[in-house]
Amino acid sequence: MTAGPAAPDGSAVPDRSAAATDPIVAPEVAGTLLEAPQIDVGLDLGRHSIDDPTSIWVVVNKHRPLDPERYEPEDLVAIGGGQQLRREAAAAFAGLEQAAADAGAGFSTSTAYRSHGFQAGLHAQYAARWGVERADTFSARAGHSEHQTGLAVDVYESSACRLQACFGDETAGMWLAAHAHEHGFIIRYRDGDHAITGFRYEPWHLRYVGVDLATHMNDEGVTTLEEVFGLEPAPDYL
Protein backbone atom coordinates (compact mmCIF):
# COMPACT_ATOMS: atom_id res chain seq x y z
CA MET A 1 0.00 0.00 0.00
CA THR A 2 1.40 3.40 -0.96
CA ALA A 3 1.27 6.07 1.69
CA GLY A 4 -0.41 9.36 0.91
CA PRO A 5 -0.16 12.73 2.71
CA ALA A 6 0.14 12.80 6.47
CA ALA A 7 -3.08 12.64 8.45
CA PRO A 8 -3.76 15.15 11.25
CA ASP A 9 -2.32 12.70 13.78
CA GLY A 10 0.91 12.43 11.82
CA SER A 11 0.24 8.97 10.39
CA ALA A 12 0.33 8.27 6.67
CA VAL A 13 -2.88 8.52 4.73
CA PRO A 14 -3.28 5.36 2.60
CA ASP A 15 -3.25 5.75 -1.15
CA ARG A 16 -6.80 5.08 -2.28
CA SER A 17 -6.17 6.02 -5.91
CA ALA A 18 -6.61 2.47 -7.18
CA ALA A 19 -9.67 1.82 -5.03
CA ALA A 20 -11.32 5.12 -5.90
CA THR A 21 -10.64 5.37 -9.63
CA ASP A 22 -14.00 4.34 -11.02
CA PRO A 23 -17.02 6.48 -10.20
CA ILE A 24 -19.90 4.87 -8.36
CA VAL A 25 -22.97 4.34 -10.47
CA ALA A 26 -25.65 4.02 -7.85
CA PRO A 27 -28.81 2.09 -8.62
CA GLU A 28 -31.99 4.12 -8.36
CA VAL A 29 -33.87 3.87 -5.10
CA ALA A 30 -37.58 4.43 -5.49
CA GLY A 31 -39.33 6.93 -3.24
CA THR A 32 -37.97 9.31 -0.65
CA LEU A 33 -38.05 6.85 2.22
CA LEU A 34 -36.78 3.31 2.30
CA GLU A 35 -39.53 0.80 2.72
CA ALA A 36 -38.87 -0.96 5.98
CA PRO A 37 -38.36 -4.68 5.30
CA GLN A 38 -40.78 -7.18 6.74
CA ILE A 39 -38.93 -7.97 9.92
CA ASP A 40 -39.68 -9.40 13.32
CA VAL A 41 -41.37 -6.72 15.40
CA GLY A 42 -40.20 -8.29 18.64
CA LEU A 43 -37.56 -5.58 19.01
CA ASP A 44 -38.88 -2.15 20.01
CA LEU A 45 -37.23 0.11 17.44
CA GLY A 46 -38.29 3.13 19.46
CA ARG A 47 -36.29 2.04 22.49
CA HIS A 48 -33.48 4.48 21.76
CA SER A 49 -33.39 7.76 19.87
CA ILE A 50 -31.92 7.84 16.37
CA ASP A 51 -31.47 11.64 16.61
CA ASP A 52 -29.80 12.14 19.99
CA PRO A 53 -26.00 11.99 19.51
CA THR A 54 -25.64 10.32 22.92
CA SER A 55 -27.87 7.41 21.86
CA ILE A 56 -26.22 4.15 20.82
CA TRP A 57 -28.73 4.04 17.94
CA VAL A 58 -28.03 7.51 16.58
CA VAL A 59 -28.06 7.48 12.78
CA VAL A 60 -25.56 9.86 11.22
CA ASN A 61 -25.11 10.01 7.47
CA LYS A 62 -24.92 12.50 4.60
CA HIS A 63 -28.50 13.66 5.27
CA ARG A 64 -28.33 13.45 9.05
CA PRO A 65 -25.56 15.51 10.65
CA LEU A 66 -24.94 15.29 14.35
CA ASP A 67 -26.82 17.83 16.44
CA PRO A 68 -24.90 19.67 17.71
CA GLU A 69 -22.51 19.36 14.79
CA ARG A 70 -19.48 19.66 17.11
CA TYR A 71 -20.75 17.02 19.53
CA GLU A 72 -18.12 15.51 21.82
CA PRO A 73 -18.89 12.37 23.87
CA GLU A 74 -18.41 12.78 27.62
CA ASP A 75 -17.64 9.15 28.44
CA LEU A 76 -14.70 8.30 26.19
CA VAL A 77 -12.29 5.65 27.50
CA ALA A 78 -9.07 4.24 26.08
CA ILE A 79 -9.18 1.02 24.07
CA GLY A 80 -5.46 0.75 23.40
CA GLY A 81 -3.25 2.09 20.67
CA GLY A 82 -4.02 5.63 21.73
CA GLN A 83 -7.65 5.27 20.57
CA GLN A 84 -10.92 5.91 22.41
CA LEU A 85 -14.53 4.76 22.33
CA ARG A 86 -17.51 5.58 24.51
CA ARG A 87 -17.54 3.50 27.67
CA GLU A 88 -20.27 1.02 26.66
CA ALA A 89 -18.81 0.52 23.19
CA ALA A 90 -15.31 0.12 24.62
CA ALA A 91 -16.42 -2.67 26.96
CA ALA A 92 -18.12 -4.46 24.08
CA PHE A 93 -15.09 -3.96 21.85
CA ALA A 94 -12.83 -5.58 24.44
CA GLY A 95 -15.05 -8.66 24.34
CA LEU A 96 -15.02 -8.63 20.55
CA GLU A 97 -11.22 -8.43 20.44
CA GLN A 98 -10.84 -11.35 22.85
CA ALA A 99 -13.35 -13.52 21.01
CA ALA A 100 -11.62 -12.84 17.69
CA ALA A 101 -8.22 -13.64 19.15
CA ASP A 102 -9.55 -16.88 20.66
CA ALA A 103 -10.89 -17.83 17.22
CA GLY A 104 -7.56 -17.16 15.52
CA ALA A 105 -8.96 -14.05 13.83
CA GLY A 106 -7.16 -11.34 15.75
CA PHE A 107 -7.04 -7.78 14.50
CA SER A 108 -5.56 -4.40 15.44
CA THR A 109 -7.21 -1.02 15.88
CA SER A 110 -6.63 1.69 13.31
CA THR A 111 -8.76 4.63 14.48
CA ALA A 112 -11.81 5.03 16.68
CA TYR A 113 -13.13 8.35 18.04
CA ARG A 114 -12.31 11.38 15.93
CA SER A 115 -13.16 14.91 16.94
CA HIS A 116 -14.95 17.33 14.61
CA GLY A 117 -11.67 19.12 14.02
CA PHE A 118 -9.73 15.94 13.28
CA GLN A 119 -12.36 14.77 10.78
CA ALA A 120 -12.42 18.18 9.09
CA GLY A 121 -8.66 18.07 8.59
CA LEU A 122 -8.70 14.49 7.33
CA HIS A 123 -11.48 15.14 4.81
CA ALA A 124 -9.72 18.32 3.64
CA GLN A 125 -6.53 16.37 2.93
CA TYR A 126 -8.40 13.74 0.93
CA ALA A 127 -10.31 16.43 -0.98
CA ALA A 128 -7.12 18.32 -1.77
CA ARG A 129 -5.58 15.20 -3.24
CA TRP A 130 -8.52 13.62 -5.08
CA GLY A 131 -11.23 16.28 -5.21
CA VAL A 132 -14.28 16.72 -3.00
CA GLU A 133 -16.61 14.50 -5.04
CA ARG A 134 -14.25 11.56 -4.89
CA ALA A 135 -13.28 12.12 -1.26
CA ASP A 136 -16.96 12.11 -0.29
CA THR A 137 -17.27 8.48 -1.41
CA PHE A 138 -14.95 7.23 1.34
CA SER A 139 -14.50 10.04 3.89
CA ALA A 140 -17.30 11.68 5.86
CA ARG A 141 -17.39 15.43 6.26
CA ALA A 142 -17.00 16.78 9.79
CA GLY A 143 -20.28 16.61 11.68
CA HIS A 144 -21.44 13.68 9.52
CA SER A 145 -18.93 11.10 10.72
CA GLU A 146 -19.77 8.04 12.79
CA HIS A 147 -16.31 8.27 14.30
CA GLN A 148 -17.34 11.53 15.99
CA THR A 149 -20.02 9.65 17.96
CA GLY A 150 -17.40 7.56 19.74
CA LEU A 151 -19.28 4.44 18.61
CA ALA A 152 -17.25 3.54 15.50
CA VAL A 153 -13.86 1.90 15.12
CA ASP A 154 -11.72 0.90 12.14
CA VAL A 155 -9.70 -2.31 12.43
CA TYR A 156 -7.17 -4.18 10.32
CA GLU A 157 -5.30 -7.48 10.13
CA SER A 158 -2.43 -6.84 7.70
CA SER A 159 -0.79 -3.64 6.53
CA ALA A 160 -1.46 -4.68 2.93
CA CYS A 161 -5.23 -4.62 3.47
CA ARG A 162 -5.43 -1.82 6.01
CA LEU A 163 -8.36 0.39 4.99
CA GLN A 164 -8.76 -1.69 1.85
CA ALA A 165 -11.65 -3.83 0.64
CA CYS A 166 -9.40 -6.91 0.74
CA PHE A 167 -9.69 -6.84 4.54
CA GLY A 168 -13.07 -8.48 4.00
CA ASP A 169 -11.30 -11.53 2.56
CA GLU A 170 -8.82 -11.86 5.41
CA THR A 171 -9.46 -14.13 8.39
CA ALA A 172 -10.37 -11.26 10.71
CA GLY A 173 -12.63 -9.62 8.15
CA MET A 174 -14.59 -12.80 7.48
CA TRP A 175 -14.88 -13.57 11.19
CA LEU A 176 -16.16 -10.09 11.97
CA ALA A 177 -18.75 -10.24 9.20
CA ALA A 178 -20.08 -13.44 10.78
CA HIS A 179 -19.70 -12.67 14.50
CA ALA A 180 -19.47 -8.92 15.18
CA HIS A 181 -23.21 -8.77 15.92
CA GLU A 182 -22.75 -11.14 18.84
CA HIS A 183 -20.89 -8.32 20.58
CA GLY A 184 -23.14 -5.47 19.47
CA PHE A 185 -21.29 -4.30 16.34
CA ILE A 186 -22.35 -4.12 12.71
CA ILE A 187 -20.33 -3.69 9.53
CA ARG A 188 -21.77 -0.28 8.77
CA TYR A 189 -20.81 0.06 5.10
CA ARG A 190 -21.33 -3.28 3.41
CA ASP A 191 -20.71 -4.14 -0.21
CA GLY A 192 -23.56 -3.02 -2.46
CA ASP A 193 -25.08 -0.55 0.02
CA HIS A 194 -23.45 2.64 -1.26
CA ALA A 195 -26.71 3.86 -2.86
CA ILE A 196 -28.15 3.93 0.65
CA THR A 197 -25.22 4.83 2.91
CA GLY A 198 -23.27 6.99 0.46
CA PHE A 199 -20.00 5.20 1.16
CA ARG A 200 -17.97 2.54 -0.56
CA TYR A 201 -17.55 -0.92 0.91
CA GLU A 202 -15.67 -0.67 4.20
CA PRO A 203 -15.45 -4.12 5.84
CA TRP A 204 -13.11 -2.64 8.45
CA HIS A 205 -15.58 -0.03 9.77
CA LEU A 206 -17.41 -1.34 12.85
CA ARG A 207 -20.28 0.54 14.45
CA TYR A 208 -21.58 -0.24 17.93
CA VAL A 209 -25.37 -0.40 18.23
CA GLY A 210 -25.75 -2.94 21.04
CA VAL A 211 -26.33 -6.68 20.90
CA ASP A 212 -30.11 -6.47 20.54
CA LEU A 213 -30.16 -4.33 17.40
CA ALA A 214 -27.04 -5.90 15.86
CA THR A 215 -28.47 -9.40 16.31
CA HIS A 216 -31.88 -8.28 15.06
CA MET A 217 -30.31 -6.90 11.87
CA ASN A 218 -28.22 -10.02 11.37
CA ASP A 219 -31.14 -12.38 11.89
CA GLU A 220 -33.41 -10.43 9.54
CA GLY A 221 -30.79 -9.81 6.87
CA VAL A 222 -31.01 -6.01 7.16
CA THR A 223 -27.63 -4.46 6.46
CA THR A 224 -28.13 -0.71 6.97
CA LEU A 225 -29.44 1.48 9.77
CA GLU A 226 -31.33 3.48 7.16
CA GLU A 227 -33.35 0.41 6.20
CA VAL A 228 -34.05 -0.86 9.68
CA PHE A 229 -35.42 2.53 10.75
CA GLY A 230 -37.18 3.31 7.46
CA LEU A 231 -35.06 6.40 6.70
CA GLU A 232 -34.37 7.90 3.30
CA PRO A 233 -31.21 6.78 1.50
CA ALA A 234 -28.35 9.24 1.76
CA PRO A 235 -26.04 8.73 -1.22
CA ASP A 236 -25.06 12.42 -1.39
CA TYR A 237 -24.98 15.46 0.85
CA LEU A 238 -28.03 17.69 0.81
C-alpha positions in Angstrom: 0.0 0.0 0.0 1.4 3.4 -1.0 1.3 6.1 1.7 -0.4 9.4 0.9 -0.2 12.7 2.7 0.1 12.8 6.5 -3.1 12.6 8.4 -3.8 15.1 11.3 -2.3 12.7 13.8 0.9 12.4 11.8 0.2 9.0 10.4 0.3 8.3 6.7 -2.9 8.5 4.7 -3.3 5.4 2.6 -3.2 5.7 -1.1 -6.8 5.1 -2.3 -6.2 6.0 -5.9 -6.6 2.5 -7.2 -9.7 1.8 -5.0 -11.3 5.1 -5.9 -10.6 5.4 -9.6 -14.0 4.3 -11.0 -17.0 6.5 -10.2 -19.9 4.9 -8.4 -23.0 4.3 -10.5 -25.7 4.0 -7.8 -28.8 2.1 -8.6 -32.0 4.1 -8.4 -33.9 3.9 -5.1 -37.6 4.4 -5.5 -39.3 6.9 -3.2 -38.0 9.3 -0.6 -38.0 6.8 2.2 -36.8 3.3 2.3 -39.5 0.8 2.7 -38.9 -1.0 6.0 -38.4 -4.7 5.3 -40.8 -7.2 6.7 -38.9 -8.0 9.9 -39.7 -9.4 13.3 -41.4 -6.7 15.4 -40.2 -8.3 18.6 -37.6 -5.6 19.0 -38.9 -2.2 20.0 -37.2 0.1 17.4 -38.3 3.1 19.5 -36.3 2.0 22.5 -33.5 4.5 21.8 -33.4 7.8 19.9 -31.9 7.8 16.4 -31.5 11.6 16.6 -29.8 12.1 20.0 -26.0 12.0 19.5 -25.6 10.3 22.9 -27.9 7.4 21.9 -26.2 4.1 20.8 -28.7 4.0 17.9 -28.0 7.5 16.6 -28.1 7.5 12.8 -25.6 9.9 11.2 -25.1 10.0 7.5 -24.9 12.5 4.6 -28.5 13.7 5.3 -28.3 13.4 9.1 -25.6 15.5 10.7 -24.9 15.3 14.3 -26.8 17.8 16.4 -24.9 19.7 17.7 -22.5 19.4 14.8 -19.5 19.7 17.1 -20.8 17.0 19.5 -18.1 15.5 21.8 -18.9 12.4 23.9 -18.4 12.8 27.6 -17.6 9.1 28.4 -14.7 8.3 26.2 -12.3 5.7 27.5 -9.1 4.2 26.1 -9.2 1.0 24.1 -5.5 0.7 23.4 -3.2 2.1 20.7 -4.0 5.6 21.7 -7.6 5.3 20.6 -10.9 5.9 22.4 -14.5 4.8 22.3 -17.5 5.6 24.5 -17.5 3.5 27.7 -20.3 1.0 26.7 -18.8 0.5 23.2 -15.3 0.1 24.6 -16.4 -2.7 27.0 -18.1 -4.5 24.1 -15.1 -4.0 21.9 -12.8 -5.6 24.4 -15.0 -8.7 24.3 -15.0 -8.6 20.6 -11.2 -8.4 20.4 -10.8 -11.3 22.8 -13.4 -13.5 21.0 -11.6 -12.8 17.7 -8.2 -13.6 19.2 -9.6 -16.9 20.7 -10.9 -17.8 17.2 -7.6 -17.2 15.5 -9.0 -14.1 13.8 -7.2 -11.3 15.7 -7.0 -7.8 14.5 -5.6 -4.4 15.4 -7.2 -1.0 15.9 -6.6 1.7 13.3 -8.8 4.6 14.5 -11.8 5.0 16.7 -13.1 8.3 18.0 -12.3 11.4 15.9 -13.2 14.9 16.9 -15.0 17.3 14.6 -11.7 19.1 14.0 -9.7 15.9 13.3 -12.4 14.8 10.8 -12.4 18.2 9.1 -8.7 18.1 8.6 -8.7 14.5 7.3 -11.5 15.1 4.8 -9.7 18.3 3.6 -6.5 16.4 2.9 -8.4 13.7 0.9 -10.3 16.4 -1.0 -7.1 18.3 -1.8 -5.6 15.2 -3.2 -8.5 13.6 -5.1 -11.2 16.3 -5.2 -14.3 16.7 -3.0 -16.6 14.5 -5.0 -14.2 11.6 -4.9 -13.3 12.1 -1.3 -17.0 12.1 -0.3 -17.3 8.5 -1.4 -15.0 7.2 1.3 -14.5 10.0 3.9 -17.3 11.7 5.9 -17.4 15.4 6.3 -17.0 16.8 9.8 -20.3 16.6 11.7 -21.4 13.7 9.5 -18.9 11.1 10.7 -19.8 8.0 12.8 -16.3 8.3 14.3 -17.3 11.5 16.0 -20.0 9.6 18.0 -17.4 7.6 19.7 -19.3 4.4 18.6 -17.2 3.5 15.5 -13.9 1.9 15.1 -11.7 0.9 12.1 -9.7 -2.3 12.4 -7.2 -4.2 10.3 -5.3 -7.5 10.1 -2.4 -6.8 7.7 -0.8 -3.6 6.5 -1.5 -4.7 2.9 -5.2 -4.6 3.5 -5.4 -1.8 6.0 -8.4 0.4 5.0 -8.8 -1.7 1.9 -11.6 -3.8 0.6 -9.4 -6.9 0.7 -9.7 -6.8 4.5 -13.1 -8.5 4.0 -11.3 -11.5 2.6 -8.8 -11.9 5.4 -9.5 -14.1 8.4 -10.4 -11.3 10.7 -12.6 -9.6 8.1 -14.6 -12.8 7.5 -14.9 -13.6 11.2 -16.2 -10.1 12.0 -18.7 -10.2 9.2 -20.1 -13.4 10.8 -19.7 -12.7 14.5 -19.5 -8.9 15.2 -23.2 -8.8 15.9 -22.8 -11.1 18.8 -20.9 -8.3 20.6 -23.1 -5.5 19.5 -21.3 -4.3 16.3 -22.4 -4.1 12.7 -20.3 -3.7 9.5 -21.8 -0.3 8.8 -20.8 0.1 5.1 -21.3 -3.3 3.4 -20.7 -4.1 -0.2 -23.6 -3.0 -2.5 -25.1 -0.6 0.0 -23.4 2.6 -1.3 -26.7 3.9 -2.9 -28.2 3.9 0.6 -25.2 4.8 2.9 -23.3 7.0 0.5 -20.0 5.2 1.2 -18.0 2.5 -0.6 -17.5 -0.9 0.9 -15.7 -0.7 4.2 -15.4 -4.1 5.8 -13.1 -2.6 8.5 -15.6 0.0 9.8 -17.4 -1.3 12.8 -20.3 0.5 14.5 -21.6 -0.2 17.9 -25.4 -0.4 18.2 -25.7 -2.9 21.0 -26.3 -6.7 20.9 -30.1 -6.5 20.5 -30.2 -4.3 17.4 -27.0 -5.9 15.9 -28.5 -9.4 16.3 -31.9 -8.3 15.1 -30.3 -6.9 11.9 -28.2 -10.0 11.4 -31.1 -12.4 11.9 -33.4 -10.4 9.5 -30.8 -9.8 6.9 -31.0 -6.0 7.2 -27.6 -4.5 6.5 -28.1 -0.7 7.0 -29.4 1.5 9.8 -31.3 3.5 7.2 -33.3 0.4 6.2 -34.1 -0.9 9.7 -35.4 2.5 10.7 -37.2 3.3 7.5 -35.1 6.4 6.7 -34.4 7.9 3.3 -31.2 6.8 1.5 -28.3 9.2 1.8 -26.0 8.7 -1.2 -25.1 12.4 -1.4 -25.0 15.5 0.9 -28.0 17.7 0.8 
